[in-house]
Amino acid sequence: MQLILEKRLERPRHSEFTFPLIALVLALIFSGILLWIFGANPFETYAAMAAGAFGQRYHISETILRAIPLMLTGLSVGIAFRMLFWNIGAEGQFVWGIIAATWVALFLPELVGGLPQWAFLPLMIIAAFAAGAIWGLIPAFLKTSLRVNEIITTLMFNYVALLWMQYLYTGSWKDPEGFGFPGSAKFPQHAWLPRLPVDLGRVHYGLIIAIIVAFLIWLVLDRTKWGLEIKVIGKNPVAARYAGMNIARNMLLVMCISGGVAGLAGFSQVAGVAHRLQNGIAVGDGFTAIIVAWLAKLNPWAILVVSILLAGLSTGGDQLQITMGLPAAVSGVLQGSILFFVLGADVFINYRLRVIRSQPPRDASPAPAAQGPTPAD
C-alpha cells in the first residue's frame, strides 16, 4: 500500500474555510496535549488566555495596541509576498522607520531653525516611510540587477538595522539627562501620535493608519491594472515576461511600498507608544508579520483580523504568568502550532491524499509439459 499526494483538478467547495478551521482545532488539541504533559489544565489555560486578551475593556485595548505594529508589518510583507519577493526584512525596515521618526522629532528642528507644531507628525510619517522604503529597495536592487537571493539580504539587513539603532540610543543619541540609562530624550508632546477619541486606553491613531493602508493595498491589488500585474508576476513570472510586463520595475516599486509600510509601523510604535528611542521598542514584530501574512492568505483585510488574534495570544500569554504561573512562552508555542497545522492544511487544499493498494503477485509458475511417447533408444 502506498500513500501519494495527487494534485486536485478542482478544489472542493468551502475548502478555504473548512481546512483552516480543522487545522486550528488540531493546533489547539496538540498544544493542549503539551500543556497537559507539563501539568497544566488545557481548558483552564485557554480560558485564562482568552480572558487576559479580551476579558475586559483594558485587556481589549492592550490587545489592539499590540496588534497595530503587526497589522502594518503584516501588510508590508503581504504585498511583497504577492509577487513572490520573500521580504524577510520587515523588522529592519520597521527599525529604520523608528530611527527616521526619532530624528525628525529630536534633531530636525535644530537643523532647520525650528518647526511649527503641526508639521512634526506629517514629517515624521514621510521620513519613516522613506527610510523603510530605501532599506527595502536595496535588496530589491540587488535581486533585479545581480540576482542576489532576497531571503539572505533582507534577513541580514535586519541585524544591521537593529545594531545601528542600539548604537544610537546607547551612544550619539543617548539622553545626557537620562542618568546614564540608554535611550534618547523624550519627544516633545506635539510629536506624540494622539490617542483615539474613544474609551480604548492607549490605542492611538496608528490603528486608523493601518486601516487606511489596508484599504489602499486592497484597492491597488483588486481594482487596478498594476495590481493585476503584481498578481500575474507572482503566479507565473515567465508568462508575465512574455506578456511584456517589466518585472524588475514592478519588483522595485512593490518593495518601495513594502518597506515604506514597515517604516510606518516603526513610526506608529515610537510616536504612539514609546515616545523615545529606547531598548525593547523592536520586539520581533517584523518576524511575526510573516506568520500573520501567511495565516491571512495575504488578504489585507484578513491581516487586520489575524493581527488582533495573534496579539491576543501575546497579551493572553502575559496574563498566564500572573494568574497561573505559566511562562508567557506558551503563547509562542500556540502560535507555532497554529502556523504548522495551517500550512499543512494548505497542502490538502491543493492536493488530495490517495491510497494505492498493491495487488498480490499472481502465480507465475510454468505450465506442465505435455505428456507424449518418448523415443526409443
Buried (B, 14 or more C-beta within 10 A) or exposed (E): EEEEEEEEEEEEEEBEEBBBEBBBEBBBEBBBEBBEEEEBEBEEBBEBBBBBBBBEEEBBBBBBBBBBBBBBBBBBBBBBBBBBBBBBBBBBBBBBBBBBBBBBBBEBBEEEEEBEEEBBBEBBBBBBBBBBBBBBBBBBBBBBEEEEEBBEBBBEBBEBBBEEBBEBBBEEBBBEEBEEEBBBBBBBEBBBBEBBEEEBBEBBBBBBBBBEBBEBBBEBBEEEEEBBBBBBBBEEBEEBEEEEBEBEEBBBBBBBBBBBBBBBBBBBBBBBBBBBBBEEBBEEBBBBBBBBBBBBBBBBEBBBBBBBBBBBBBBBBBBBBEEBEBEBEBBBBBBEBBBBBBEBBBEBBEEBEEEEEEEEEEEEEEEEEEEEEEEEE
